[in-house]
Amino acid sequence: MTNQRHVALAKIHIAKKDLGMDEETYRAMLWTVARVHSAADLDDEGRQAVLAHLVARGAKVSTSHRGGQSRPPARARFIHHLWNRLADAGAVEHKSGLGAWLMSNTKRFHPQGTGWSKPEFLPDDLKNQIIEQLKQWAARDGVKWR
């Protein structure tokens, strides 16, 4: 598998997860957009068409290629920052618990009811709600986050 193909397929699967698509919907989309049943069968043109389709539906696809990892958006980094300040102050028992906390607090907004496990995957409006929630938590516990 060439690196370019691998990156494009990874972006497709990340976008699928970002949009909360179930397997049946995903397969139907692949057939509708590119007339294939599996992303592995996509040629370069098909991969680009599927990515464009997913982005048009609201998926966030990184265009950064810094070592294969992109930097999370500013608001996602801020959520991590707030969580770390709460953890450093002892308001959060486990610094590594952000993912579980997010899933618990976002499942009612998730299309499949599972919640999002990383701030990078949250829809923009929900990122703002989570930031405000964490700021209020910090204020209640007297945690300085600035």
Backbone bond lengths (Angstrom), bond angles and torsions (degrees), N, CA, C in turn:
res aa  C-N    CA-C-N  psi(-1)  N-CA   C-N-CA  omega(-1)  CA-C   N-CA-C  phi
1 M - - - 1.455 - - 1.526 107.58 -
2 T 1.312 116.99 125.69 1.461 119.97 178.81 1.519 109.84 -70.69
3 N 1.324 116.34 155.29 1.455 120.82 -178.02 1.526 111.16 -61.10
4 Q 1.336 117.48 -42.48 1.465 121.37 -179.32 1.534 110.61 -62.15
5 R 1.312 116.23 -42.68 1.470 120.77 178.47 1.523 109.85 -64.59
6 H 1.332 115.92 -44.30 1.461 121.45 -179.96 1.530 111.23 -59.80
7 V 1.326 116.84 -45.12 1.461 121.95 179.70 1.530 110.32 -62.49
8 A 1.332 116.72 -44.91 1.472 120.20 -179.49 1.527 111.07 -63.41
9 L 1.328 117.95 -42.58 1.465 120.80 178.74 1.523 111.01 -65.50
10 A 1.323 116.43 -39.06 1.463 119.57 177.31 1.524 110.59 -62.59
11 K 1.337 116.95 -42.35 1.463 120.79 178.61 1.524 111.12 -62.47
12 I 1.323 116.75 -39.31 1.466 120.19 178.44 1.523 110.06 -61.81
13 H 1.322 117.03 -45.67 1.461 119.96 -178.23 1.530 112.12 -70.13
14 I 1.318 117.51 -33.87 1.462 120.83 175.50 1.527 109.80 -66.55
15 A 1.336 116.52 -43.22 1.468 120.84 178.62 1.524 110.69 -63.23
16 K 1.325 116.62 -39.47 1.470 121.03 177.12 1.522 109.70 -58.79
17 K 1.320 116.63 -46.11 1.463 120.91 179.96 1.524 110.61 -67.47
18 D 1.333 116.69 -41.20 1.453 122.06 179.60 1.527 111.14 -57.72
19 L 1.311 116.48 -39.24 1.463 121.18 -179.72 1.532 112.33 -83.17
20 G 1.330 116.90 -7.98 1.464 120.45 179.70 1.516 113.05 70.22
21 M 1.331 116.51 31.99 1.463 120.45 -177.36 1.525 110.57 -75.39
22 D 1.336 115.90 134.01 1.457 118.69 172.89 1.531 108.73 -80.53
23 E 1.321 116.38 168.41 1.463 120.95 -173.53 1.528 112.53 -61.57
24 E 1.320 116.97 -41.03 1.471 120.75 -178.49 1.533 110.94 -64.18
25 T 1.319 116.74 -44.47 1.462 121.22 178.86 1.523 110.46 -64.37
26 Y 1.330 116.05 -42.02 1.462 121.69 179.49 1.527 110.71 -60.48
27 R 1.329 117.40 -47.54 1.473 121.34 -179.07 1.531 110.66 -64.42
28 A 1.330 116.48 -39.00 1.468 119.91 178.52 1.535 110.31 -64.87
29 M 1.339 116.16 -39.57 1.460 120.37 178.03 1.532 110.41 -63.91
30 L 1.347 117.51 -43.91 1.464 120.29 178.64 1.529 110.77 -58.13
31 W 1.325 116.34 -42.33 1.456 120.16 -179.39 1.531 110.87 -67.46
32 T 1.322 116.44 -44.25 1.463 120.69 -178.06 1.531 111.75 -64.82
33 V 1.326 116.86 -43.55 1.461 121.28 -174.45 1.522 112.09 -81.32
34 A 1.351 117.29 -41.93 1.465 118.92 -170.80 1.525 114.95 -129.32
35 R 1.314 117.09 3.32 1.477 121.71 178.36 1.537 112.71 57.81
36 V 1.354 115.42 40.99 1.465 120.98 173.71 1.532 107.79 -131.47
37 H 1.318 115.80 159.87 1.465 120.46 179.23 1.524 111.82 -99.13
38 S 1.320 117.77 -13.69 1.454 122.49 -177.19 1.529 109.52 -141.54
39 A 1.323 116.54 143.38 1.461 120.33 178.32 1.529 111.03 -62.48
40 A 1.320 117.06 -26.95 1.464 120.94 178.71 1.523 111.53 -62.23
41 D 1.325 117.47 -24.23 1.465 121.89 -178.67 1.529 113.13 -87.93
42 L 1.325 117.53 -2.21 1.461 120.55 -178.14 1.526 111.55 -74.01
43 D 1.332 115.69 137.35 1.462 119.30 170.25 1.533 106.81 -87.70
44 D 1.317 117.61 -178.90 1.462 121.02 -176.56 1.523 111.34 -58.41
45 E 1.304 117.36 -45.20 1.467 121.60 179.33 1.527 110.92 -61.59
46 G 1.320 116.34 -42.66 1.464 120.97 179.04 1.518 111.94 -64.70
47 R 1.341 117.00 -41.34 1.470 119.94 177.92 1.523 110.49 -61.08
48 Q 1.332 116.65 -43.14 1.465 120.29 179.52 1.534 111.34 -65.27
49 A 1.330 116.78 -39.25 1.466 120.52 179.65 1.531 110.96 -65.84
50 V 1.327 116.43 -42.66 1.465 120.46 179.94 1.527 109.79 -65.80
51 L 1.328 117.11 -44.11 1.469 119.81 178.06 1.529 111.24 -60.59
52 A 1.318 116.33 -44.50 1.470 120.13 179.43 1.530 110.26 -61.26
53 H 1.320 116.49 -40.65 1.468 121.40 179.12 1.537 110.22 -62.74
54 L 1.323 116.96 -45.75 1.466 121.11 -178.21 1.535 111.17 -66.47
55 V 1.323 116.95 -39.49 1.462 120.94 177.82 1.531 109.86 -65.35
56 A 1.318 116.84 -39.96 1.472 120.73 178.52 1.524 111.11 -63.25
57 R 1.323 116.92 -25.25 1.463 121.92 179.01 1.524 112.26 -88.50
58 G 1.359 116.75 0.58 1.462 120.14 174.65 1.512 116.04 109.79
59 A 1.326 118.07 2.03 1.462 119.64 178.78 1.520 109.91 -69.27
60 K 1.309 115.29 143.28 1.464 121.18 176.87 1.524 107.44 -97.30
61 V 1.324 116.45 112.46 1.458 121.45 -178.85 1.513 108.00 -115.38
62 S 1.313 116.30 121.16 1.460 122.00 -178.59 1.518 110.42 -71.90
63 T 1.314 115.05 142.12 1.457 119.64 175.11 1.525 110.31 -109.31
64 S 1.322 116.02 4.25 1.459 120.76 -179.73 1.522 110.18 -79.74
65 H 1.325 116.09 144.75 1.461 120.30 179.76 1.522 110.54 -130.26
66 R 1.326 117.31 39.73 1.450 120.75 -179.33 1.520 109.36 -80.40
67 G 1.317 117.18 93.23 1.447 121.09 177.80 1.514 113.61 65.35
68 G 1.318 116.72 23.48 1.452 119.73 179.72 1.519 113.08 82.60
69 Q 1.328 117.88 -5.81 1.452 120.42 -179.72 1.514 108.89 -122.74
70 S 1.316 115.86 135.65 1.453 119.29 177.19 1.521 108.64 -100.97
71 R 1.303 115.28 154.48 1.451 120.81 179.03 1.529 107.79 -79.17
72 P 1.338 117.74 134.77 1.465 119.31 178.73 1.521 110.77 -61.06
73 P 1.321 117.13 151.04 1.463 120.76 177.64 1.537 110.49 -58.42
74 A 1.322 116.19 159.13 1.464 121.97 -174.60 1.530 112.87 -55.10
75 R 1.317 117.29 -44.26 1.467 118.80 -177.99 1.523 111.54 -68.01
76 A 1.323 117.51 -33.21 1.471 120.23 176.16 1.530 109.52 -66.95
77 R 1.329 117.27 -41.33 1.467 120.55 176.71 1.524 110.78 -63.00
78 F 1.344 116.44 -36.85 1.457 120.56 179.76 1.530 110.64 -66.56
79 I 1.319 117.09 -37.92 1.472 120.28 176.06 1.525 109.27 -61.04
80 H 1.334 117.52 -44.78 1.466 120.83 176.60 1.532 110.08 -59.66
81 H 1.324 116.96 -43.57 1.467 121.91 -179.81 1.527 110.65 -59.17
82 L 1.334 116.65 -49.49 1.466 120.11 -179.57 1.528 110.84 -60.95
83 W 1.316 116.44 -43.69 1.464 120.70 -179.56 1.541 109.91 -61.94
84 N 1.312 116.24 -43.27 1.468 119.77 -179.92 1.528 111.66 -64.90
85 R 1.343 117.75 -37.73 1.465 119.71 176.93 1.530 110.13 -63.88
86 L 1.343 116.45 -42.14 1.470 120.14 177.64 1.523 110.52 -62.22
87 A 1.315 117.14 -41.34 1.464 121.37 -179.80 1.522 110.95 -67.04
88 D 1.333 116.61 -43.81 1.468 120.41 179.51 1.530 111.54 -61.61
89 A 1.330 116.07 -32.03 1.468 120.49 -179.20 1.527 112.12 -85.09
90 G 1.324 117.21 -5.06 1.464 120.27 179.17 1.525 114.16 87.50
91 A 1.332 117.68 4.77 1.464 120.95 179.12 1.527 111.50 -75.72
92 V 1.332 115.55 -21.99 1.461 122.37 178.72 1.522 106.71 -115.82
93 E 1.313 116.50 130.09 1.462 119.64 -176.48 1.526 112.94 -69.34
94 H 1.343 116.47 -42.42 1.466 120.33 -177.55 1.522 109.89 -124.15
95 K 1.319 115.71 119.94 1.461 120.51 178.59 1.530 110.80 -58.86
96 S 1.326 116.62 -32.22 1.465 121.30 -177.82 1.526 112.71 -82.05
97 G 1.316 118.13 5.53 1.462 120.93 -175.27 1.510 115.94 -89.12
98 L 1.321 118.02 7.31 1.466 119.92 -177.82 1.526 111.65 -57.90
99 G 1.326 117.63 -45.31 1.463 120.69 -178.35 1.522 112.53 -58.33
100 A 1.325 116.98 -45.55 1.469 120.84 179.92 1.527 110.46 -65.89
101 W 1.339 115.91 -41.88 1.462 119.34 179.14 1.528 110.45 -62.86
102 L 1.345 116.51 -44.28 1.466 120.30 179.26 1.525 111.04 -60.30
103 M 1.331 116.62 -46.80 1.467 119.28 -178.58 1.524 110.61 -59.33
104 S 1.316 116.16 -42.95 1.456 120.57 179.54 1.527 111.90 -63.87
105 N 1.326 116.46 -38.73 1.459 120.51 -175.85 1.516 115.25 -89.38
106 T 1.327 117.98 -6.14 1.471 119.73 -179.50 1.522 113.21 -119.26
107 K 1.328 118.17 -1.79 1.465 118.64 -174.57 1.527 113.29 -63.13
108 R 1.323 117.65 -28.91 1.476 118.38 179.81 1.530 111.95 -70.74
109 F 1.340 117.06 -17.78 1.466 121.47 179.15 1.528 112.80 -96.81
110 H 1.319 117.22 -15.84 1.468 122.03 -174.72 1.531 109.96 -77.00
111 P 1.330 118.64 138.44 1.472 121.21 -178.33 1.530 113.39 -57.96
112 Q 1.334 117.12 -30.71 1.461 119.59 179.75 1.524 112.42 -104.18
113 G 1.325 117.15 5.26 1.450 121.51 176.93 1.522 114.95 73.79
114 T 1.325 117.59 17.11 1.469 120.15 -177.54 1.522 112.63 -99.06
115 G 1.310 118.37 -22.73 1.456 121.52 -176.28 1.509 111.25 85.30
116 W 1.334 115.35 168.75 1.461 121.61 178.91 1.521 108.52 -105.10
117 S 1.325 116.96 140.70 1.460 120.93 -175.31 1.520 113.48 -96.77
118 K 1.317 117.80 -11.86 1.463 121.09 -179.44 1.523 109.26 -136.18
119 P 1.337 116.44 141.95 1.463 118.59 178.96 1.525 113.01 -59.02
120 E 1.336 116.93 -29.27 1.460 120.50 -178.91 1.530 111.90 -62.89
121 F 1.337 117.40 -26.33 1.459 121.38 -176.48 1.526 113.01 -89.09
122 L 1.318 117.92 -11.40 1.464 121.10 -176.72 1.521 111.66 -67.32
123 P 1.332 117.00 141.86 1.471 119.01 170.76 1.535 108.27 -61.98
124 D 1.320 116.66 151.62 1.464 121.02 -174.77 1.526 113.59 -55.24
125 D 1.329 117.89 -45.25 1.460 119.44 -178.43 1.526 111.26 -64.05
126 L 1.312 117.29 -33.51 1.453 121.01 179.04 1.528 111.18 -73.80
127 K 1.327 117.12 -32.76 1.479 119.94 174.86 1.521 109.31 -57.49
128 N 1.327 116.76 -43.76 1.461 120.61 -179.83 1.522 111.03 -62.87
129 Q 1.327 117.90 -42.07 1.464 121.43 178.60 1.521 111.28 -62.92
130 I 1.327 116.73 -42.73 1.462 121.29 -179.66 1.529 109.99 -65.40
131 I 1.333 117.20 -41.74 1.466 120.57 177.93 1.527 110.24 -58.89
132 E 1.323 116.45 -47.44 1.464 119.73 -179.98 1.523 111.28 -63.10
133 Q 1.323 117.13 -39.53 1.458 121.45 178.70 1.536 110.63 -62.07
134 L 1.328 116.66 -43.99 1.461 120.61 179.74 1.535 111.38 -68.40
135 K 1.334 117.04 -36.75 1.464 120.32 177.11 1.531 110.37 -63.35
136 Q 1.333 116.68 -43.14 1.459 120.50 178.93 1.522 110.89 -64.05
137 W 1.322 116.84 -40.17 1.456 121.53 177.35 1.535 109.35 -60.44
138 A 1.329 115.81 -46.46 1.467 120.49 179.57 1.534 110.13 -60.78
139 A 1.323 117.37 -42.71 1.462 120.97 -179.80 1.531 110.89 -62.96
140 R 1.333 117.52 -43.91 1.465 121.52 178.92 1.525 111.84 -59.87
141 D 1.331 115.81 -38.45 1.470 120.44 -177.09 1.519 112.79 -93.92
142 G 1.336 117.66 5.03 1.452 121.11 179.24 1.524 114.55 66.82
143 V 1.312 116.43 30.94 1.471 122.06 -178.41 1.517 109.33 -92.49
144 K 1.318 116.10 124.93 1.476 120.39 176.88 1.529 108.06 -84.39
145 W 1.312 116.23 127.64 1.464 120.47 -177.49 1.518 112.11 -116.42
146 R 1.318 118.09 -6.95 1.476 120.81 -178.30 1.484 111.58 -86.50
